[in-house]
Amino acid sequence: MRVHLGSDHAGFDLKARLVQRLIELGHEPVDHGPETFEPLDDYPPFVLRAAAATVADPGSLGIVIGGSGNGEAIAANKVKGVRCALAWSEQTATLGREHNDANVVSVGARMHDEVTALRLVELFLATPFSGEARHVRRIEMLAEYEHTGELPPLG
């Protein structure tokens, strides 16, 4: 599977390690930057490119990495068609895919050791969407809101 990645300076080293691990697992990583470590860089240019590429590449998934992962998740979710989950535990990594059909995962490089961060990403990539009707319905509500800006009915 093709996997689009983007980070900032805080996620730079973890991104490099993830690229290596994805190749080992038989995936095709696409690195959207940064290419070099810049201690004062900003995450939006890299994260937005990785998120947009994920949407434009059906069947692919995305990974965005920062210090906490919060800003990166917020940025990725600004891209129409992205459902980015912030993974901070094994359960949130799997539920993001299983219940929300998330197509991008955000990981905080300063929140986890390397082994844990790699495990969160591996779980995210390996978990399929459940397809349960209640989850499909909720995703459709969000997609409709994203498209029209109209709130779903209550109840």
C-alpha positions as CSV (number, residue, x, y, z in Angstrom):
1,M,0.0,0.0,0.0
2,R,1.2,3.5,-0.7
3,V,1.6,5.6,2.5
4,H,2.0,9.4,2.4
5,L,4.0,10.9,5.2
6,G,4.6,14.5,6.4
7,S,6.1,15.9,9.6
8,D,7.8,18.9,11.2
9,H,11.2,19.1,12.9
10,A,9.8,17.3,16.0
11,G,8.7,14.3,13.9
12,F,11.6,14.3,11.5
13,D,13.6,11.4,13.0
14,L,10.5,9.3,13.6
15,K,9.4,9.9,10.0
16,A,12.7,8.6,8.7
17,R,12.4,5.5,10.9
18,L,8.8,5.0,9.7
19,V,9.8,5.2,6.1
20,Q,12.3,2.5,6.7
21,R,9.8,0.3,8.6
22,L,7.1,0.8,5.9
23,I,9.6,-0.5,3.3
24,E,10.4,-3.5,5.5
25,L,6.6,-4.2,5.7
26,G,6.2,-4.1,1.9
27,H,4.5,-0.7,1.8
28,E,5.4,2.1,-0.6
29,P,6.2,5.3,1.5
30,V,5.9,8.7,-0.1
31,D,7.7,11.3,1.9
32,H,6.2,14.8,1.6
33,G,8.9,16.4,3.8
34,P,10.7,17.9,5.3
35,E,13.8,16.6,3.5
36,T,16.2,18.1,5.9
37,F,16.0,18.9,9.6
38,E,15.1,22.5,10.2
39,P,14.6,23.2,13.9
40,L,12.2,26.1,13.3
41,D,10.1,24.7,10.4
42,D,6.3,24.7,10.4
43,Y,4.2,21.5,10.0
44,P,1.4,22.8,7.8
45,P,3.2,22.8,4.4
46,F,4.3,19.1,4.9
47,V,1.2,17.8,6.6
48,L,-1.2,19.4,4.2
49,R,0.7,17.9,1.3
50,A,0.7,14.4,2.8
51,A,-3.0,14.7,3.6
52,A,-4.0,16.0,0.2
53,A,-1.9,13.3,-1.5
54,T,-3.7,10.6,0.6
55,V,-7.1,11.9,-0.6
56,A,-5.9,12.1,-4.2
57,D,-4.6,8.5,-4.1
58,P,-7.4,6.1,-3.5
59,G,-6.5,3.1,-1.4
60,S,-3.6,4.9,0.2
61,L,-3.2,6.0,3.8
62,G,-1.4,8.8,5.4
63,I,0.8,9.4,8.5
64,V,1.6,12.8,10.0
65,I,4.0,13.3,12.8
66,G,4.8,16.2,15.1
67,G,5.7,16.7,18.7
68,S,2.3,15.9,20.2
69,G,0.5,15.1,17.0
70,N,-2.3,17.5,17.9
71,G,-1.5,20.3,15.4
72,E,-0.8,17.8,12.7
73,A,-4.2,16.1,13.2
74,I,-5.9,19.5,13.1
75,A,-4.0,20.5,9.9
76,A,-4.7,17.2,8.2
77,N,-8.4,17.4,9.0
78,K,-8.6,20.7,7.2
79,V,-8.1,18.8,3.9
80,K,-11.5,17.9,2.4
81,G,-11.9,14.1,2.5
82,V,-9.4,13.5,5.3
83,R,-10.4,11.7,8.5
84,C,-7.3,12.0,10.6
85,A,-7.2,10.2,14.0
86,L,-4.7,11.1,16.7
87,A,-3.3,7.8,17.9
88,W,-2.1,7.9,21.5
89,S,-2.7,4.3,22.4
90,E,-3.1,0.9,20.6
91,Q,-6.8,1.2,21.0
92,T,-7.1,4.7,19.5
93,A,-4.9,3.6,16.6
94,T,-7.2,0.6,15.8
95,L,-10.5,2.4,16.5
96,G,-9.6,5.3,14.2
97,R,-9.6,2.8,11.3
98,E,-12.3,0.3,12.6
99,H,-14.9,2.9,13.6
100,N,-14.0,6.1,11.7
101,D,-12.4,4.7,8.5
102,A,-9.6,7.2,9.2
103,N,-7.4,7.6,6.2
104,V,-4.6,9.5,8.1
105,V,-3.1,8.9,11.5
106,S,-1.3,11.5,13.6
107,V,1.4,10.5,16.0
108,G,3.3,12.6,18.6
109,A,7.0,11.8,18.4
110,R,7.6,13.3,21.8
111,M,4.8,11.4,23.3
112,H,6.0,7.8,22.6
113,D,9.2,5.9,22.4
114,E,10.1,4.7,18.9
115,V,8.9,1.1,19.5
116,T,5.5,2.3,20.6
117,A,5.2,4.9,17.8
118,L,6.0,2.2,15.2
119,R,3.5,-0.1,16.8
120,L,0.7,2.5,16.7
121,V,1.3,3.1,13.0
122,E,1.5,-0.7,12.2
123,L,-1.8,-1.2,14.0
124,F,-3.4,1.6,12.1
125,L,-2.3,0.3,8.8
126,A,-3.3,-3.2,9.5
127,T,-6.8,-2.5,10.8
128,P,-9.7,-2.5,8.3
129,F,-12.8,-0.4,8.6
130,S,-15.6,-2.4,10.1
131,G,-18.2,-1.2,7.7
132,E,-20.9,-1.4,10.4
133,A,-24.0,0.6,9.5
134,R,-23.8,2.9,12.5
135,H,-20.2,3.9,11.6
136,V,-21.1,4.3,7.9
137,R,-24.0,6.5,8.8
138,R,-21.8,8.8,11.0
139,I,-19.1,9.1,8.4
140,E,-21.8,10.0,5.8
141,M,-23.1,12.7,8.1
142,L,-19.7,14.2,8.4
143,A,-19.1,14.0,4.7
144,E,-22.4,15.7,4.0
145,Y,-21.6,18.5,6.5
146,E,-18.1,18.9,4.9
147,H,-19.8,19.2,1.5
148,T,-22.8,21.4,2.3
149,G,-21.9,23.1,5.6
150,E,-25.4,22.1,6.9
151,L,-25.7,20.6,10.3
152,P,-27.2,17.1,10.5
153,P,-30.7,16.8,12.1
154,L,-30.8,16.2,15.8
155,G,-31.8,12.7,17.0
